[in-house]
Amino acid sequence: MKKTILLVALILISTVSFSQNVISLFGKANEFFNLLETNKYDTAHLYFAESEQAKITPENLKKLWTTIKARLGNVETIDVLQSRVQGEFFAVTIEGKFERDIQNFVLMFNKSEKLVGLYMPPKAIAYTKPFYVDTALYTEKSVYLQSSNHQLAAIITTPKNITNFPIVVLVHGSGPADMDGTVGPNKPLKDIATGLASKGIGSVRYVKRTVIYPAEFNKAFTVKEEVLDDAVAAIALAKTVKGADVKNVYILGHSLGGMLAPRIATLVPDLKGMILAAAPARKLTDIIIDQNKYAVAQAKDTTAATKKLLADAIKAVEVTRISKLRTTIKPDSIILGLPASYWIDLNAYNQVAAAKASLKKIFIAQGGNDYQVSEVDFNLWKAALAGKTGVTLKFYPEINHLLSPQLEKGTTAQYQVMVNVSEQVVKDIAAFILAK
């Protein structure tokens, strides 16, 4: 067993410094492909760094593009899928939809925004929309969410031919995430947004700040910068959507987003309600320890070496219970990949108490096949909130952390299989929102 299976966390935030203007890189990626498509290979060649220009010629680009189109057909759309820091470079993944198939491309940029690599990864399993989604019943509009001095790509989904519809802001889980909450071929936030739209409910979803501005997270920060500020800005945006009922605005938080939903609700007094999906009721420290124990149990390795490895990992995780700064720990001191300021802030927050004190409608959904946030958390929510007016608690034995139905608990490998969010989960969320 390798040590990398331990210290599994919901909070994988990149601490790599990269000060790229991501929106600029997205533009350059699209421009590059437009040049290929218009046969301007000499100009496209200039997008490469000098060190690479000798390795790839305009003629090479022409041959590559001609071969691709001969195999796949004419281009239909070229869209940016995602971006990530990769060492000292920035990888932008592009989805090319052609007449006969889809092909992804990865463009590697250096810090001067010059290309140093162009790759065509093997075809991944494609996302498929849920059977319960009817695209004829809604429209989607791409916008930018302005949150203080940050600009985040967002999508507003609205039902057709309906006025005064409820609207939901979708809040991500931990770590960098795109607007769809993409994990492998799965897009749970997109499933939820389009599933709800098919039932007459609008939504706003957006790219998480940690994707677009990773360099800002190399210093002391808290969930305020990571989640709260942008969620509040997205709620404000939701209230401006044409046809939306400004008195019927909800937030749906997944995982960490669900944990923080009661806190977000305190910042927006006129919020109608909140949906907590796969939301921890305990401290993240407890969640991470459980994840490590589960990983070891799955490996079925009972050797003394593995037991010691687990014990050492748990000891390292326990340090995250920090509740105040000490002379040896500064706010930006890194503990398990996150600054001390982050742990102190989160450890001072009691999501169960905040939900119990809230006067807003609450829906809590938890899956029995979720190995990241377990039934233990659901039972804590249930013990605190059962019987409270306006609260709905639903336990789904078959769903996992991505809210998709599964035959068993698994590992992260399960997330590489395309399975949409459970229809029943979407139905129940819609019923909760639409209930008078």
TORNU-593015 format. One record per residue (C-alpha): residue in three letters; x, y, z. Coordinates in steps of 0.25 Angstrom, whole numbers, padded with zeros to 4 digits, always signed. Layout:
N
ALAXYZ...
//
This chain:
436
MET+0000+0000+0000LYS+0005+0014-0004LYS+0005+0025+0006THR-0003+0033-0005ILE-0016+0026-0001LEU-0016+0032+0013LEU-0019+0047+0016VAL-0030+0046+0007ALA-0038+0059+0008LEU-0050+0067+0003ILE-0041+0079+0002LEU-0031+0078-0009ILE-0028+0092-0011SER-0016+0095-0020THR-0005+0103-0013VAL+0003+0105-0026SER+0006+0119-0029PHE+0001+0123-0043SER-0003+0137-0047GLN-0008+0135-0060ASN-0020+0143-0065VAL-0029+0130-0068ILE-0039+0137-0076SER-0028+0142-0085LEU-0023+0128-0087PHE-0037+0123-0090GLY-0037+0134-0101LYS-0024+0130-0106ALA-0028+0115-0107ASN-0040+0118-0115GLU-0032+0128-0124PHE-0022+0117-0127PHE-0033+0107-0132ASN-0040+0118-0140LEU-0027+0120-0147LEU-0025+0105-0150GLU-0040+0105-0155THR-0037+0117-0164ASN-0024+0111-0170LYS-0016+0122-0163TYR-0005+0112-0159ASP+0007+0122-0160THR-0001+0131-0149ALA-0005+0119-0141HIS+0010+0115-0141LEU+0014+0128-0134TYR+0005+0124-0122PHE+0016+0114-0118ALA+0028+0118-0109GLU+0041+0121-0117SER+0047+0108-0111GLU+0035+0100-0118GLN+0035+0107-0131ALA+0047+0099-0136LYS+0040+0086-0132ILE+0027+0089-0139THR+0025+0096-0152PRO+0013+0102-0159GLU+0013+0090-0168ASN+0012+0081-0156LEU+0000+0088-0151LYS-0006+0088-0165LYS-0004+0073-0166LEU-0009+0071-0152TRP-0022+0079-0154THR-0025+0073-0168THR-0023+0059-0162ILE-0033+0061-0150LYS-0044+0067-0159ALA-0042+0056-0169ARG-0045+0046-0158LEU-0055+0054-0150GLY-0062+0063-0160ASN-0064+0078-0160VAL-0064+0086-0147GLU-0077+0088-0140THR-0072+0095-0127ILE-0059+0098-0120ASP-0061+0100-0105VAL-0053+0101-0092LEU-0056+0090-0083GLN-0046+0093-0071SER-0033+0098-0067ARG-0023+0094-0056VAL-0009+0097-0051GLN+0001+0086-0055GLY+0015+0089-0049GLU+0020+0102-0055PHE+0010+0102-0066PHE-0005+0104-0068ALA-0013+0093-0075VAL-0026+0097-0083THR-0035+0086-0087ILE-0043+0088-0100GLU-0055+0080-0105GLY-0056+0079-0120LYS-0069+0075-0125PHE-0068+0070-0140GLU-0078+0064-0149ARG-0075+0050-0146ASP-0069+0050-0132ILE-0063+0058-0120GLN-0049+0060-0118ASN-0042+0067-0106PHE-0029+0075-0107VAL-0020+0080-0096LEU-0012+0092-0098MET+0000+0095-0089PHE+0003+0110-0086ASN+0015+0115-0079LYS+0015+0128-0071SER+0017+0136-0083GLU+0004+0131-0089LYS+0011+0124-0100LEU+0008+0109-0104VAL+0019+0099-0100GLY+0010+0087-0103LEU-0002+0082-0110TYR-0008+0068-0107MET-0019+0059-0111PRO-0023+0051-0099PRO-0030+0037-0101LYS-0045+0039-0103ALA-0051+0040-0089ILE-0065+0034-0086ALA-0075+0045-0090TYR-0085+0052-0081THR-0099+0048-0085LYS-0111+0056-0080PRO-0121+0050-0070PHE-0133+0043-0076TYR-0142+0052-0068VAL-0136+0065-0074ASP-0144+0071-0085THR-0136+0081-0092ALA-0149+0087-0099LEU-0153+0092-0085TYR-0142+0102-0082THR-0132+0111-0087GLU-0117+0114-0082LYS-0110+0127-0083SER-0095+0128-0081VAL-0091+0141-0072TYR-0080+0146-0063LEU-0082+0146-0048GLN-0076+0159-0042SER-0072+0156-0028SER-0064+0168-0022ASN-0052+0169-0032HIS-0053+0155-0037GLN-0060+0150-0050LEU-0065+0136-0051ALA-0072+0129-0062ALA-0086+0125-0059ILE-0099+0119-0065ILE-0113+0123-0063THR-0123+0113-0066THR-0137+0117-0067PRO-0150+0109-0070LYS-0158+0113-0082ASN-0172+0120-0082ILE-0172+0121-0067THR-0172+0134-0059ASN-0169+0135-0044PHE-0161+0123-0043PRO-0153+0119-0031ILE-0138+0120-0034VAL-0126+0112-0027VAL-0112+0116-0026LEU-0103+0103-0027VAL-0091+0103-0017HIS-0079+0094-0020GLY-0072+0084-0011SER-0057+0085-0007GLY-0045+0089-0016PRO-0045+0095-0030ALA-0058+0092-0037ASP-0064+0096-0050MET-0079+0101-0051ASP-0084+0087-0054GLY-0076+0081-0042THR-0069+0072-0052VAL-0063+0059-0046GLY-0058+0049-0057PRO-0070+0049-0068ASN-0080+0052-0057LYS-0086+0066-0055PRO-0095+0066-0043LEU-0098+0081-0042LYS-0102+0081-0057ASP-0111+0069-0055ILE-0118+0076-0043ALA-0119+0090-0051THR-0125+0084-0063GLY-0133+0074-0056LEU-0139+0085-0047ALA-0141+0094-0060SER-0149+0083-0066LYS-0159+0084-0054GLY-0160+0099-0055ILE-0149+0103-0045GLY-0137+0113-0049SER-0123+0112-0045VAL-0109+0119-0045ARG-0096+0111-0045TYR-0082+0117-0046VAL-0068+0113-0047LYS-0061+0113-0033ARG-0051+0124-0030THR-0040+0114-0027VAL-0040+0110-0042ILE-0039+0124-0047TYR-0030+0131-0037PRO-0022+0119-0031ALA-0010+0129-0027GLU-0019+0136-0017PHE-0019+0123-0009ASN-0005+0123-0006LYS-0006+0131+0007ALA-0015+0131+0019PHE-0030+0130+0015THR-0043+0124+0020VAL-0056+0119+0014LYS-0060+0134+0013GLU-0051+0135+0001GLU-0052+0121-0004VAL-0068+0120-0003LEU-0076+0130+0004ASP-0073+0143-0004ASP-0076+0137-0017ALA-0089+0129-0012VAL-0094+0142-0007ALA-0091+0149-0020ALA-0098+0138-0028ILE-0110+0139-0019ALA-0110+0154-0023LEU-0109+0150-0038ALA-0121+0140-0036LYS-0130+0152-0031THR-0127+0159-0045VAL-0131+0148-0054LYS-0143+0151-0062GLY-0156+0143-0058ALA-0150+0139-0045ASP-0158+0141-0032VAL-0148+0149-0023LYS-0156+0144-0011ASN-0153+0129-0014VAL-0138+0128-0015TYR-0131+0116-0010ILE-0117+0111-0009LEU-0113+0096-0011GLY-0099+0093-0005HIS-0092+0080-0008SER-0082+0074+0002LEU-0074+0086+0007GLY-0084+0095+0001GLY-0095+0088+0009MET-0087+0089+0021LEU-0086+0104+0019ALA-0101+0106+0014PRO-0106+0110+0028ARG-0095+0120+0029ILE-0098+0126+0016ALA-0112+0127+0020THR-0109+0136+0031LEU-0102+0145+0021VAL-0115+0146+0013PRO-0127+0149+0022ASP-0137+0148+0011LEU-0133+0134+0006LYS-0145+0125+0005GLY-0138+0112+0008MET-0126+0103+0007ILE-0123+0089+0002LEU-0111+0081+0008ALA-0107+0070-0001ALA-0096+0060+0005ALA-0093+0071+0015PRO-0084+0068+0027ALA-0090+0070+0041ARG-0076+0067+0048LYS-0063+0075+0047LEU-0055+0072+0034THR-0044+0066+0043ASP-0054+0055+0047ILE-0058+0053+0032ILE-0044+0052+0027ILE-0040+0041+0038ASP-0053+0033+0034GLN-0048+0034+0019ASN-0034+0029+0023LYS-0040+0017+0031TYR-0049+0014+0020ALA-0037+0014+0010VAL-0029+0004+0018ALA-0041-0005+0020GLN-0044-0005+0005ALA-0029-0009+0003LYS-0031-0021+0012ASP-0017-0019+0017THR-0016-0023+0032THR-0001-0023+0033ALA+0006-0016+0045ALA+0013-0006+0035THR-0001-0002+0029LYS-0007+0000+0043LYS+0005+0009+0047LEU+0003+0016+0034LEU-0012+0019+0037ALA-0008+0023+0052ASP+0002+0033+0047ALA-0008+0038+0037ILE-0018+0040+0047LYS-0008+0047+0056ALA-0005+0057+0045VAL-0020+0059+0043GLU-0022+0062+0057VAL-0014+0074+0056THR-0025+0081+0048ARG-0033+0082+0061ILE-0026+0095+0063SER-0035+0106+0069LYS-0026+0118+0071LEU-0013+0123+0067ARG+0000+0120+0075THR+0014+0126+0075THR+0019+0115+0066ILE+0007+0115+0056LYS+0004+0127+0047PRO-0009+0129+0040ASP-0002+0125+0027SER+0005+0112+0033ILE+0001+0100+0025ILE-0006+0089+0032LEU-0011+0077+0023GLY-0010+0086+0011LEU-0018+0098+0016PRO-0014+0110+0024ALA-0016+0110+0039SER-0026+0122+0037TYR-0035+0112+0030TRP-0036+0102+0040ILE-0038+0112+0052ASP-0049+0118+0044LEU-0056+0105+0041ASN-0054+0099+0055ALA-0061+0111+0061TYR-0073+0108+0052ASN-0084+0098+0056GLN-0093+0096+0044VAL-0103+0087+0052ALA-0105+0098+0062ALA-0106+0108+0051ALA-0117+0100+0044LYS-0124+0098+0056ALA-0125+0112+0059SER-0129+0116+0045LEU-0144+0120+0042LYS-0142+0116+0027LYS-0147+0103+0020ILE-0137+0092+0020PHE-0135+0080+0012ILE-0125+0070+0016ALA-0121+0058+0006GLN-0111+0047+0009GLY-0107+0034+0002GLY-0104+0021+0008ASN-0093+0018-0002ASP-0086+0031+0001TYR-0072+0027+0006GLN-0067+0042+0007VAL-0079+0047+0016SER-0086+0035+0024GLU-0099+0032+0030VAL-0093+0036+0043ASP-0094+0051+0038PHE-0109+0049+0034ASN-0112+0043+0048LEU-0106+0055+0054TRP-0114+0064+0045LYS-0127+0056+0048ALA-0125+0056+0063ALA-0123+0071+0063LEU-0134+0075+0053ALA-0145+0064+0053GLY-0158+0070+0057LYS-0153+0084+0054THR-0163+0092+0045GLY-0159+0093+0031VAL-0149+0082+0031THR-0149+0070+0021LEU-0139+0059+0023LYS-0137+0048+0013PHE-0127+0037+0013TYR-0125+0029+0000PRO-0118+0016+0003GLU-0113+0014-0012ILE-0107+0028-0015ASN-0092+0032-0014HIS-0085+0045-0011LEU-0088+0050-0025LEU-0103+0047-0023SER-0103+0036-0033PRO-0109+0022-0031GLN-0099+0011-0029LEU-0099-0004-0025GLU-0089-0002-0014LYS-0079+0008-0007GLY-0067+0009-0015THR-0054+0018-0017THR-0051+0030-0026ALA-0050+0020-0037GLN-0065+0019-0036TYR-0066+0034-0040GLN-0060+0031-0054VAL-0072+0023-0058MET-0083+0032-0064VAL-0096+0031-0055ASN-0105+0043-0054VAL-0111+0049-0041SER-0123+0040-0036GLU-0136+0044-0042GLN-0142+0042-0029VAL-0133+0052-0022VAL-0136+0063-0033LYS-0151+0060-0031ASP-0150+0061-0016ILE-0142+0074-0017ALA-0152+0080-0027ALA-0164+0076-0018PHE-0158+0083-0006ILE-0155+0096-0013LEU-0169+0096-0020ALA-0177+0092-0007LYS-0185+0103-0002
//
